Amino acid sequence: MKHYVLVSNSMDAMALYQAMEDKKIKSTLAPTPREADHCCGVCILYYDENDKDMIKKISEELTINIDDFYSCENKDDPNRYKFC
């Protein structure tokens, strides 16, 4: 599964991402999945679903509004980068 934090703009995404990194939450800035149907094109991909409550707490401390949490199955092709 892939887990995403959806926010309203890229500045909030960057600020929240930096705070998550400071708290040692493994995450990555990523394009918002098309299926999420969200206006901002940038979101945060986080890897451990158990971090969700900590992410909420961090966003409240920073007064960053989280629009939604979105999860979906990992559909990445494992052979994508195989050249031989």
PDB file of N, CA, C and O in Angstrom:
ATOM      1  N   MET A   1       0.834  -1.190   0.000  1.00  0.00           N
ATOM      2  CA  MET A   1       0.000   0.000   0.000  1.00  0.00           C
ATOM      3  C   MET A   1       0.875   1.249   0.000  1.00  0.00           C
ATOM      4  O   MET A   1       1.970   1.274   0.562  1.00  0.00           O
ATOM      5  N   LYS A   2       0.352   2.279  -0.648  1.00  0.00           N
ATOM      6  CA  LYS A   2       0.976   3.600  -0.609  1.00  0.00           C
ATOM      7  C   LYS A   2       0.031   4.525   0.149  1.00  0.00           C
ATOM      8  O   LYS A   2      -1.189   4.454  -0.003  1.00  0.00           O
ATOM      9  N   HIS A   3       0.619   5.391   0.965  1.00  0.00           N
ATOM     10  CA  HIS A   3      -0.164   6.303   1.799  1.00  0.00           C
ATOM     11  C   HIS A   3       0.261   7.731   1.502  1.00  0.00           C
ATOM     12  O   HIS A   3       1.452   8.038   1.456  1.00  0.00           O
ATOM     13  N   TYR A   4      -0.723   8.605   1.301  1.00  0.00           N
ATOM     14  CA  TYR A   4      -0.465   9.982   0.914  1.00  0.00           C
ATOM     15  C   TYR A   4      -1.145  10.955   1.872  1.00  0.00           C
ATOM     16  O   TYR A   4      -2.221  10.677   2.403  1.00  0.00           O
ATOM     17  N   VAL A   5      -0.499  12.099   2.084  1.00  0.00           N
ATOM     18  CA  VAL A   5      -1.099  13.226   2.794  1.00  0.00           C
ATOM     19  C   VAL A   5      -1.395  14.285   1.739  1.00  0.00           C
ATOM     20  O   VAL A   5      -0.493  14.725   1.026  1.00  0.00           O
ATOM     21  N   LEU A   6      -2.647  14.690   1.641  1.00  0.00           N
ATOM     22  CA  LEU A   6      -3.058  15.690   0.658  1.00  0.00           C
ATOM     23  C   LEU A   6      -3.263  17.027   1.355  1.00  0.00           C
ATOM     24  O   LEU A   6      -4.016  17.122   2.324  1.00  0.00           O
ATOM     25  N   VAL A   7      -2.593  18.052   0.861  1.00  0.00           N
ATOM     26  CA  VAL A   7      -2.714  19.404   1.399  1.00  0.00           C
ATOM     27  C   VAL A   7      -3.116  20.350   0.278  1.00  0.00           C
ATOM     28  O   VAL A   7      -3.115  19.972  -0.893  1.00  0.00           O
ATOM     29  N   SER A   8      -3.459  21.581   0.639  1.00  0.00           N
ATOM     30  CA  SER A   8      -4.032  22.494  -0.350  1.00  0.00           C
ATOM     31  C   SER A   8      -3.021  23.180  -1.257  1.00  0.00           C
ATOM     32  O   SER A   8      -3.389  23.651  -2.334  1.00  0.00           O
ATOM     33  N   ASN A   9      -1.740  23.250  -0.845  1.00  0.00           N
ATOM     34  CA  ASN A   9      -0.765  23.914  -1.710  1.00  0.00           C
ATOM     35  C   ASN A   9       0.641  23.367  -1.471  1.00  0.00           C
ATOM     36  O   ASN A   9       0.899  22.687  -0.477  1.00  0.00           O
ATOM     37  N   SER A  10       1.527  23.672  -2.386  1.00  0.00           N
ATOM     38  CA  SER A  10       2.883  23.115  -2.338  1.00  0.00           C
ATOM     39  C   SER A  10       3.713  23.669  -1.175  1.00  0.00           C
ATOM     40  O   SER A  10       4.598  22.979  -0.668  1.00  0.00           O
ATOM     41  N   MET A  11       3.438  24.899  -0.753  1.00  0.00           N
ATOM     42  CA  MET A  11       4.173  25.460   0.390  1.00  0.00           C
ATOM     43  C   MET A  11       3.851  24.691   1.676  1.00  0.00           C
ATOM     44  O   MET A  11       4.746  24.409   2.473  1.00  0.00           O
ATOM     45  N   ASP A  12       2.570  24.354   1.873  1.00  0.00           N
ATOM     46  CA  ASP A  12       2.184  23.552   3.033  1.00  0.00           C
ATOM     47  C   ASP A  12       2.784  22.154   2.948  1.00  0.00           C
ATOM     48  O   ASP A  12       3.224  21.595   3.953  1.00  0.00           O
ATOM     49  N   ALA A  13       2.797  21.595   1.739  1.00  0.00           N
ATOM     50  CA  ALA A  13       3.385  20.258   1.554  1.00  0.00           C
ATOM     51  C   ALA A  13       4.860  20.273   1.936  1.00  0.00           C
ATOM     52  O   ALA A  13       5.333  19.366   2.622  1.00  0.00           O
ATOM     53  N   MET A  14       5.584  21.289   1.501  1.00  0.00           N
ATOM     54  CA  MET A  14       7.015  21.376   1.804  1.00  0.00           C
ATOM     55  C   MET A  14       7.262  21.577   3.301  1.00  0.00           C
ATOM     56  O   MET A  14       8.154  20.945   3.868  1.00  0.00           O
ATOM     57  N   ALA A  15       6.490  22.439   3.939  1.00  0.00           N
ATOM     58  CA  ALA A  15       6.653  22.688   5.373  1.00  0.00           C
ATOM     59  C   ALA A  15       6.349  21.432   6.190  1.00  0.00           C
ATOM     60  O   ALA A  15       7.080  21.100   7.123  1.00  0.00           O
ATOM     61  N   LEU A  16       5.271  20.739   5.835  1.00  0.00           N
ATOM     62  CA  LEU A  16       4.904  19.520   6.551  1.00  0.00           C
ATOM     63  C   LEU A  16       5.936  18.429   6.313  1.00  0.00           C
ATOM     64  O   LEU A  16       6.298  17.700   7.237  1.00  0.00           O
ATOM     65  N   TYR A  17       6.407  18.315   5.087  1.00  0.00           N
ATOM     66  CA  TYR A  17       7.434  17.330   4.760  1.00  0.00           C
ATOM     67  C   TYR A  17       8.699  17.567   5.594  1.00  0.00           C
ATOM     68  O   TYR A  17       9.268  16.620   6.138  1.00  0.00           O
ATOM     69  N   GLN A  18       9.135  18.812   5.695  1.00  0.00           N
ATOM     70  CA  GLN A  18      10.336  19.133   6.482  1.00  0.00           C
ATOM     71  C   GLN A  18      10.140  18.766   7.950  1.00  0.00           C
ATOM     72  O   GLN A  18      11.041  18.209   8.577  1.00  0.00           O
ATOM     73  N   ALA A  19       8.969  19.076   8.496  1.00  0.00           N
ATOM     74  CA  ALA A  19       8.679  18.744   9.889  1.00  0.00           C
ATOM     75  C   ALA A  19       8.634  17.231  10.100  1.00  0.00           C
ATOM     76  O   ALA A  19       9.087  16.730  11.129  1.00  0.00           O
ATOM     77  N   MET A  20       8.090  16.508   9.126  1.00  0.00           N
ATOM     78  CA  MET A  20       8.050  15.045   9.227  1.00  0.00           C
ATOM     79  C   MET A  20       9.459  14.476   9.198  1.00  0.00           C
ATOM     80  O   MET A  20       9.764  13.538   9.934  1.00  0.00           O
ATOM     81  N   GLU A  21      10.311  15.027   8.365  1.00  0.00           N
ATOM     82  CA  GLU A  21      11.709  14.586   8.311  1.00  0.00           C
ATOM     83  C   GLU A  21      12.397  14.838   9.649  1.00  0.00           C
ATOM     84  O   GLU A  21      13.155  13.994  10.127  1.00  0.00           O
ATOM     85  N   ASP A  22      12.136  15.992  10.251  1.00  0.00           N
ATOM     86  CA  ASP A  22      12.727  16.320  11.552  1.00  0.00           C
ATOM     87  C   ASP A  22      12.308  15.322  12.623  1.00  0.00           C
ATOM     88  O   ASP A  22      13.074  15.033  13.542  1.00  0.00           O
ATOM     89  N   LYS A  23      11.091  14.796  12.504  1.00  0.00           N
ATOM     90  CA  LYS A  23      10.568  13.813  13.459  1.00  0.00           C
ATOM     91  C   LYS A  23      10.899  12.376  13.043  1.00  0.00           C
ATOM     92  O   LYS A  23      10.404  11.420  13.641  1.00  0.00           O
ATOM     93  N   LYS A  24      11.738  12.233  12.015  1.00  0.00           N
ATOM     94  CA  LYS A  24      12.197  10.918  11.533  1.00  0.00           C
ATOM     95  C   LYS A  24      11.075  10.061  10.952  1.00  0.00           C
ATOM     96  O   LYS A  24      11.117   8.835  11.053  1.00  0.00           O
ATOM     97  N   ILE A  25      10.073  10.698  10.345  1.00  0.00           N
ATOM     98  CA  ILE A  25       9.018   9.962   9.648  1.00  0.00           C
ATOM     99  C   ILE A  25       9.463   9.833   8.201  1.00  0.00           C
ATOM    100  O   ILE A  25       9.643  10.834   7.508  1.00  0.00           O
ATOM    101  N   LYS A  26       9.638   8.600   7.749  1.00  0.00           N
ATOM    102  CA  LYS A  26      10.098   8.358   6.388  1.00  0.00           C
ATOM    103  C   LYS A  26       9.018   8.803   5.405  1.00  0.00           C
ATOM    104  O   LYS A  26       7.892   8.305   5.431  1.00  0.00           O
ATOM    105  N   SER A  27       9.379   9.746   4.540  1.00  0.00           N
ATOM    106  CA  SER A  27       8.406  10.298   3.599  1.00  0.00           C
ATOM    107  C   SER A  27       9.118  10.866   2.379  1.00  0.00           C
ATOM    108  O   SER A  27      10.340  11.011   2.363  1.00  0.00           O
ATOM    109  N   THR A  28       8.329  11.183   1.361  1.00  0.00           N
ATOM    110  CA  THR A  28       8.833  11.731   0.115  1.00  0.00           C
ATOM    111  C   THR A  28       7.802  12.702  -0.447  1.00  0.00           C
ATOM    112  O   THR A  28       6.600  12.444  -0.374  1.00  0.00           O
ATOM    113  N   LEU A  29       8.265  13.817  -1.007  1.00  0.00           N
ATOM    114  CA  LEU A  29       7.355  14.668  -1.772  1.00  0.00           C
ATOM    115  C   LEU A  29       7.071  13.953  -3.087  1.00  0.00           C
ATOM    116  O   LEU A  29       7.985  13.423  -3.718  1.00  0.00           O
ATOM    117  N   ALA A  30       5.815  13.936  -3.497  1.00  0.00           N
ATOM    118  CA  ALA A  30       5.438  13.172  -4.686  1.00  0.00           C
ATOM    119  C   ALA A  30       4.294  13.874  -5.418  1.00  0.00           C
ATOM    120  O   ALA A  30       3.575  14.686  -4.836  1.00  0.00           O
ATOM    121  N   PRO A  31       4.137  13.548  -6.703  1.00  0.00           N
ATOM    122  CA  PRO A  31       2.958  14.060  -7.412  1.00  0.00           C
ATOM    123  C   PRO A  31       1.693  13.424  -6.832  1.00  0.00           C
ATOM    124  O   PRO A  31       1.698  12.258  -6.439  1.00  0.00           O
ATOM    125  N   THR A  32       0.636  14.188  -6.785  1.00  0.00           N
ATOM    126  CA  THR A  32      -0.630  13.660  -6.280  1.00  0.00           C
ATOM    127  C   THR A  32      -1.178  12.633  -7.272  1.00  0.00           C
ATOM    128  O   THR A  32      -1.262  12.918  -8.467  1.00  0.00           O
ATOM    129  N   PRO A  33      -1.551  11.445  -6.796  1.00  0.00           N
ATOM    130  CA  PRO A  33      -2.116  10.440  -7.713  1.00  0.00           C
ATOM    131  C   PRO A  33      -3.399  10.959  -8.368  1.00  0.00           C
ATOM    132  O   PRO A  33      -4.205  11.636  -7.730  1.00  0.00           O
ATOM    133  N   ARG A  34      -3.571  10.638  -9.624  1.00  0.00           N
ATOM    134  CA  ARG A  34      -4.767  11.088 -10.350  1.00  0.00           C
ATOM    135  C   ARG A  34      -6.052  10.603  -9.672  1.00  0.00           C
ATOM    136  O   ARG A  34      -7.063  11.305  -9.652  1.00  0.00           O
ATOM    137  N   GLU A  35      -5.991   9.395  -9.121  1.00  0.00           N
ATOM    138  CA  GLU A  35      -7.184   8.816  -8.495  1.00  0.00           C
ATOM    139  C   GLU A  35      -7.618   9.594  -7.257  1.00  0.00           C
ATOM    140  O   GLU A  35      -8.776   9.510  -6.846  1.00  0.00           O
ATOM    141  N   ALA A  36      -6.700  10.350  -6.660  1.00  0.00           N
ATOM    142  CA  ALA A  36      -7.020  11.098  -5.447  1.00  0.00           C
ATOM    143  C   ALA A  36      -7.920  12.287  -5.755  1.00  0.00           C
ATOM    144  O   ALA A  36      -8.586  12.804  -4.859  1.00  0.00           O
ATOM    145  N   ASP A  37      -7.949  12.729  -7.018  1.00  0.00           N
ATOM    146  CA  ASP A  37      -8.817  13.818  -7.462  1.00  0.00           C
ATOM    147  C   ASP A  37      -8.704  15.020  -6.526  1.00  0.00           C
ATOM    148  O   ASP A  37      -9.671  15.412  -5.873  1.00  0.00           O
ATOM    149  N   HIS A  38      -7.517  15.586  -6.478  1.00  0.00           N
ATOM    150  CA  HIS A  38      -7.231  16.695  -5.576  1.00  0.00           C
ATOM    151  C   HIS A  38      -6.622  17.845  -6.359  1.00  0.00           C
ATOM    152  O   HIS A  38      -5.921  17.625  -7.347  1.00  0.00           O
ATOM    153  N   CYS A  39      -6.884  19.062  -5.925  1.00  0.00           N
ATOM    154  CA  CYS A  39      -6.463  20.233  -6.704  1.00  0.00           C
ATOM    155  C   CYS A  39      -4.955  20.479  -6.671  1.00  0.00           C
ATOM    156  O   CYS A  39      -4.398  20.926  -7.674  1.00  0.00           O
ATOM    157  N   CYS A  40      -4.281  20.208  -5.570  1.00  0.00           N
ATOM    158  CA  CYS A  40      -2.843  20.461  -5.495  1.00  0.00           C
ATOM    159  C   CYS A  40      -2.092  19.294  -6.127  1.00  0.00           C
ATOM    160  O   CYS A  40      -2.399  18.134  -5.854  1.00  0.00           O
ATOM    161  N   GLY A  41      -1.124  19.595  -6.959  1.00  0.00           N
ATOM    162  CA  GLY A  41      -0.383  18.554  -7.666  1.00  0.00           C
ATOM    163  C   GLY A  41       0.739  17.927  -6.873  1.00  0.00           C
ATOM    164  O   GLY A  41       1.377  16.985  -7.341  1.00  0.00           O
ATOM    165  N   VAL A  42       0.994  18.445  -5.655  1.00  0.00           N
ATOM    166  CA  VAL A  42       2.070  17.906  -4.816  1.00  0.00           C
ATOM    167  C   VAL A  42       1.461  17.374  -3.528  1.00  0.00           C
ATOM    168  O   VAL A  42       0.580  17.999  -2.938  1.00  0.00           O
ATOM    169  N   CYS A  43       1.941  16.214  -3.103  1.00  0.00           N
ATOM    170  CA  CYS A  43       1.498  15.637  -1.841  1.00  0.00           C
ATOM    171  C   CYS A  43       2.700  14.985  -1.157  1.00  0.00           C
ATOM    172  O   CYS A  43       3.821  15.051  -1.660  1.00  0.00           O
ATOM    173  N   ILE A  44       2.459  14.367  -0.026  1.00  0.00           N
ATOM    174  CA  ILE A  44       3.523  13.685   0.702  1.00  0.00           C
ATOM    175  C   ILE A  44       3.183  12.207   0.754  1.00  0.00           C
ATOM    176  O   ILE A  44       2.110  11.809   1.206  1.00  0.00           O
ATOM    177  N   LEU A  45       4.118  11.413   0.283  1.00  0.00           N
ATOM    178  CA  LEU A  45       4.001   9.957   0.353  1.00  0.00           C
ATOM    179  C   LEU A  45       4.703   9.517   1.627  1.00  0.00           C
ATOM    180  O   LEU A  45       5.888   9.797   1.813  1.00  0.00           O
ATOM    181  N   TYR A  46       3.980   8.827   2.509  1.00  0.00           N
ATOM    182  CA  TYR A  46       4.608   8.298   3.714  1.00  0.00           C
ATOM    183  C   TYR A  46       4.465   6.784   3.711  1.00  0.00           C
ATOM    184  O   TYR A  46       3.534   6.241   3.115  1.00  0.00           O
ATOM    185  N   TYR A  47       5.385   6.109   4.373  1.00  0.00           N
ATOM    186  CA  TYR A  47       5.532   4.674   4.165  1.00  0.00           C
ATOM    187  C   TYR A  47       4.933   3.807   5.266  1.00  0.00           C
ATOM    188  O   TYR A  47       4.667   2.628   5.032  1.00  0.00           O
ATOM    189  N   ASP A  48       4.714   4.350   6.452  1.00  0.00           N
ATOM    190  CA  ASP A  48       4.184   3.563   7.558  1.00  0.00           C
ATOM    191  C   ASP A  48       2.830   4.128   7.974  1.00  0.00           C
ATOM    192  O   ASP A  48       2.742   5.258   8.453  1.00  0.00           O
ATOM    193  N   GLU A  49       1.794   3.347   7.791  1.00  0.00           N
ATOM    194  CA  GLU A  49       0.439   3.797   8.107  1.00  0.00           C
ATOM    195  C   GLU A  49       0.301   4.191   9.576  1.00  0.00           C
ATOM    196  O   GLU A  49      -0.549   5.011   9.923  1.00  0.00           O
ATOM    197  N   ASN A  50       1.131   3.613  10.434  1.00  0.00           N
ATOM    198  CA  ASN A  50       1.083   3.922  11.862  1.00  0.00           C
ATOM    199  C   ASN A  50       1.540   5.345  12.172  1.00  0.00           C
ATOM    200  O   ASN A  50       1.345   5.817  13.292  1.00  0.00           O
ATOM    201  N   ASP A  51       2.141   6.035  11.212  1.00  0.00           N
ATOM    202  CA  ASP A  51       2.600   7.413  11.406  1.00  0.00           C
ATOM    203  C   ASP A  51       1.478   8.438  11.241  1.00  0.00           C
ATOM    204  O   ASP A  51       1.694   9.629  11.464  1.00  0.00           O
ATOM    205  N   LYS A  52       0.303   7.996  10.858  1.00  0.00           N
ATOM    206  CA  LYS A  52      -0.799   8.909  10.540  1.00  0.00           C
ATOM    207  C   LYS A  52      -1.139   9.840  11.702  1.00  0.00           C
ATOM    208  O   LYS A  52      -1.322  11.039  11.492  1.00  0.00           O
ATOM    209  N   ASP A  53      -1.228   9.310  12.926  1.00  0.00           N
ATOM    210  CA  ASP A  53      -1.566  10.150  14.073  1.00  0.00           C
ATOM    211  C   ASP A  53      -0.479  11.177  14.360  1.00  0.00           C
ATOM    212  O   ASP A  53      -0.778  12.313  14.725  1.00  0.00           O
ATOM    213  N   MET A  54       0.774  10.786  14.198  1.00  0.00           N
ATOM    214  CA  MET A  54       1.884  11.716  14.410  1.00  0.00           C
ATOM    215  C   MET A  54       1.858  12.827  13.355  1.00  0.00           C
ATOM    216  O   MET A  54       2.142  13.986  13.658  1.00  0.00           O
ATOM    217  N   ILE A  55       1.518  12.466  12.124  1.00  0.00           N
ATOM    218  CA  ILE A  55       1.426  13.459  11.053  1.00  0.00           C
ATOM    219  C   ILE A  55       0.317  14.465  11.360  1.00  0.00           C
ATOM    220  O   ILE A  55       0.493  15.666  11.156  1.00  0.00           O
ATOM    221  N   LYS A  56      -0.821  13.977  11.850  1.00  0.00           N
ATOM    222  CA  LYS A  56      -1.909  14.879  12.241  1.00  0.00           C
ATOM    223  C   LYS A  56      -1.443  15.846  13.327  1.00  0.00           C
ATOM    224  O   LYS A  56      -1.731  17.042  13.272  1.00  0.00           O
ATOM    225  N   LYS A  57      -0.728  15.319  14.302  1.00  0.00           N
ATOM    226  CA  LYS A  57      -0.237  16.141  15.414  1.00  0.00           C
ATOM    227  C   LYS A  57       0.739  17.214  14.909  1.00  0.00           C
ATOM    228  O   LYS A  57       0.660  18.373  15.318  1.00  0.00           O
ATOM    229  N   ILE A  58       1.643  16.824  14.033  1.00  0.00           N
ATOM    230  CA  ILE A  58       2.608  17.780  13.468  1.00  0.00           C
ATOM    231  C   ILE A  58       1.882  18.875  12.700  1.00  0.00           C
ATOM    232  O   ILE A  58       2.220  20.052  12.826  1.00  0.00           O
ATOM    233  N   SER A  59       0.887  18.494  11.904  1.00  0.00           N
ATOM    234  CA  SER A  59       0.159  19.486  11.110  1.00  0.00           C
ATOM    235  C   SER A  59      -0.599  20.465  12.005  1.00  0.00           C
ATOM    236  O   SER A  59      -0.693  21.650  11.684  1.00  0.00           O
ATOM    237  N   GLU A  60      -1.136  19.981  13.120  1.00  0.00           N
ATOM    238  CA  GLU A  60      -1.828  20.866  14.052  1.00  0.00           C
ATOM    239  C   GLU A  60      -0.851  21.855  14.686  1.00  0.00           C
ATOM    240  O   GLU A  60      -1.173  23.030  14.858  1.00  0.00           O
ATOM    241  N   GLU A  61       0.354  21.369  15.034  1.00  0.00           N
ATOM    242  CA  GLU A  61       1.368  22.245  15.625  1.00  0.00           C
ATOM    243  C   GLU A  61       1.783  23.339  14.650  1.00  0.00           C
ATOM    244  O   GLU A  61       2.050  24.469  15.059  1.00  0.00           O
ATOM    245  N   LEU A  62       1.838  23.006  13.364  1.00  0.00           N
ATOM    246  CA  LEU A  62       2.245  23.970  12.339  1.00  0.00           C
ATOM    247  C   LEU A  62       1.069  24.761  11.772  1.00  0.00           C
ATOM    248  O   LEU A  62       1.257  25.632  10.922  1.00  0.00           O
ATOM    249  N   THR A  63      -0.120  24.466  12.230  1.00  0.00           N
ATOM    250  CA  THR A  63      -1.383  25.022  11.706  1.00  0.00           C
ATOM    251  C   THR A  63      -1.491  24.843  10.190  1.00  0.00           C
ATOM    252  O   THR A  63      -1.873  25.759   9.461  1.00  0.00           O
ATOM    253  N   ILE A  64      -1.146  23.648   9.743  1.00  0.00           N
ATOM    254  CA  ILE A  64      -1.301  23.271   8.336  1.00  0.00           C
ATOM    255  C   ILE A  64      -2.534  22.385   8.240  1.00  0.00           C
ATOM    256  O   ILE A  64      -2.646  21.377   8.939  1.00  0.00           O
ATOM    257  N   ASN A  65      -3.451  22.768   7.374  1.00  0.00           N
ATOM    258  CA  ASN A  65      -4.673  22.003   7.197  1.00  0.00           C
ATOM    259  C   ASN A  65      -4.418  20.819   6.262  1.00  0.00           C
ATOM    260  O   ASN A  65      -3.999  20.997   5.119  1.00  0.00           O
ATOM    261  N   ILE A  66      -4.674  19.618   6.762  1.00  0.00           N
ATOM    262  CA  ILE A  66      -4.605  18.418   5.926  1.00  0.00           C
ATOM    263  C   ILE A  66      -5.975  18.240   5.286  1.00  0.00           C
ATOM    264  O   ILE A  66      -6.983  18.116   5.982  1.00  0.00           O
ATOM    265  N   ASP A  67      -6.003  18.227   3.958  1.00  0.00           N
ATOM    266  CA  ASP A  67      -7.270  18.054   3.250  1.00  0.00           C
ATOM    267  C   ASP A  67      -7.779  16.625   3.361  1.00  0.00           C
ATOM    268  O   ASP A  67      -8.976  16.390   3.528  1.00  0.00           O
ATOM    269  N   ASP A  68      -6.849  15.671   3.265  1.00  0.00           N
ATOM    270  CA  ASP A  68      -7.267  14.267   3.309  1.00  0.00           C
ATOM    271  C   ASP A  68      -6.044  13.371   3.397  1.00  0.00           C
ATOM    272  O   ASP A  68      -4.925  13.784   3.094  1.00  0.00           O
ATOM    273  N   PHE A  69      -6.279  12.145   3.815  1.00  0.00           N
ATOM    274  CA  PHE A  69      -5.295  11.074   3.718  1.00  0.00           C
ATOM    275  C   PHE A  69      -5.819  10.134   2.647  1.00  0.00           C
ATOM    276  O   PHE A  69      -7.013   9.840   2.608  1.00  0.00           O
ATOM    277  N   TYR A  70      -4.946   9.667   1.787  1.00  0.00           N
ATOM    278  CA  TYR A  70      -5.351   8.807   0.681  1.00  0.00           C
ATOM    279  C   TYR A  70      -4.428   7.595   0.649  1.00  0.00           C
ATOM    280  O   TYR A  70      -3.207   7.731   0.730  1.00  0.00           O
ATOM    281  N   SER A  71      -5.012   6.425   0.531  1.00  0.00           N
ATOM    282  CA  SER A  71      -4.234   5.191   0.426  1.00  0.00           C
ATOM    283  C   SER A  71      -4.682   4.413  -0.804  1.00  0.00           C
ATOM    284  O   SER A  71      -5.859   4.420  -1.165  1.00  0.00           O
ATOM    285  N   CYS A  72      -3.728   3.744  -1.440  1.00  0.00           N
ATOM    286  CA  CYS A  72      -4.046   2.912  -2.600  1.00  0.00           C
ATOM    287  C   CYS A  72      -3.014   1.794  -2.700  1.00  0.00           C
ATOM    288  O   CYS A  72      -1.942   1.858  -2.098  1.00  0.00           O
ATOM    289  N   GLU A  73      -3.356   0.787  -3.462  1.00  0.00           N
ATOM    290  CA  GLU A  73      -2.423  -0.311  -3.659  1.00  0.00           C
ATOM    291  C   GLU A  73      -1.250   0.148  -4.506  1.00  0.00           C
ATOM    292  O   GLU A  73      -1.395   0.996  -5.387  1.00  0.00           O
ATOM    293  N   ASN A  74      -0.101  -0.417  -4.231  1.00  0.00           N
ATOM    294  CA  ASN A  74       1.095  -0.104  -5.005  1.00  0.00           C
ATOM    295  C   ASN A  74       0.981  -0.790  -6.366  1.00  0.00           C
ATOM    296  O   ASN A  74       0.971  -2.018  -6.449  1.00  0.00           O
ATOM    297  N   LYS A  75       0.894   0.009  -7.431  1.00  0.00           N
ATOM    298  CA  LYS A  75       0.757  -0.533  -8.786  1.00  0.00           C
ATOM    299  C   LYS A  75       2.033  -0.340  -9.596  1.00  0.00           C
ATOM    300  O   LYS A  75       2.018  -0.451 -10.821  1.00  0.00           O
ATOM    301  N   ASP A  76       3.140  -0.050  -8.907  1.00  0.00           N
ATOM    302  CA  ASP A  76       4.404   0.138  -9.610  1.00  0.00           C
ATOM    303  C   ASP A  76       4.831  -1.160 -10.288  1.00  0.00           C
ATOM    304  O   ASP A  76       4.717  -2.240  -9.710  1.00  0.00           O
ATOM    305  N   ASP A  77       5.318  -1.044 -11.505  1.00  0.00           N
ATOM    306  CA  ASP A  77       5.808  -2.187 -12.262  1.00  0.00           C
ATOM    307  C   ASP A  77       7.212  -2.544 -11.784  1.00  0.00           C
ATOM    308  O   ASP A  77       8.130  -1.740 -11.948  1.00  0.00           O
ATOM    309  N   PRO A  78       7.410  -3.735 -11.191  1.00  0.00           N
ATOM    310  CA  PRO A  78       8.748  -4.091 -10.688  1.00  0.00           C
ATOM    311  C   PRO A  78       9.779  -4.247 -11.792  1.00  0.00           C
ATOM    312  O   PRO A  78      10.979  -4.240 -11.520  1.00  0.00           O
ATOM    313  N   ASN A  79       9.330  -4.388 -13.038  1.00  0.00           N
ATOM    314  CA  ASN A  79      10.252  -4.556 -14.165  1.00  0.00           C
ATOM    315  C   ASN A  79      10.528  -3.244 -14.903  1.00  0.00           C
ATOM    316  O   ASN A  79      11.178  -3.247 -15.949  1.00  0.00           O
ATOM    317  N   ARG A  80      10.044  -2.143 -14.373  1.00  0.00           N
ATOM    318  CA  ARG A  80      10.146  -0.867 -15.055  1.00  0.00           C
ATOM    319  C   ARG A  80      11.586  -0.474 -15.402  1.00  0.00           C
ATOM    320  O   ARG A  80      11.839   0.042 -16.491  1.00  0.00           O
ATOM    321  N   TYR A  81      12.508  -0.708 -14.506  1.00  0.00           N
ATOM    322  CA  TYR A  81      13.887  -0.272 -14.731  1.00  0.00           C
ATOM    323  C   TYR A  81      14.818  -1.415 -15.135  1.00  0.00           C
ATOM    324  O   TYR A  81      16.038  -1.277 -15.044  1.00  0.00           O
ATOM    325  N   LYS A  82      14.262  -2.531 -15.574  1.00  0.00           N
ATOM    326  CA  LYS A  82      15.087  -3.634 -16.078  1.00  0.00           C
ATOM    327  C   LYS A  82      15.365  -3.388 -17.548  1.00  0.00           C
ATOM    328  O   LYS A  82      14.447  -3.149 -18.332  1.00  0.00           O
ATOM    329  N   PHE A  83      16.624  -3.448 -17.913  1.00  0.00           N
ATOM    330  CA  PHE A  83      16.999  -3.191 -19.294  1.00  0.00           C
ATOM    331  C   PHE A  83      17.528  -4.424 -19.997  1.00  0.00           C
ATOM    332  O   PHE A  83      17.781  -4.383 -21.201  1.00  0.00           O
ATOM    333  N   CYS A  84      17.699  -5.503 -19.283  1.00  0.00           N
ATOM    334  CA  CYS A  84      18.208  -6.725 -19.902  1.00  0.00           C
ATOM    335  C   CYS A  84      17.282  -7.880 -19.630  1.00  0.00           C
ATOM    336  O   CYS A  84      17.545  -8.998 -20.072  1.00  0.00           O
TER     337      CYS A  84
END
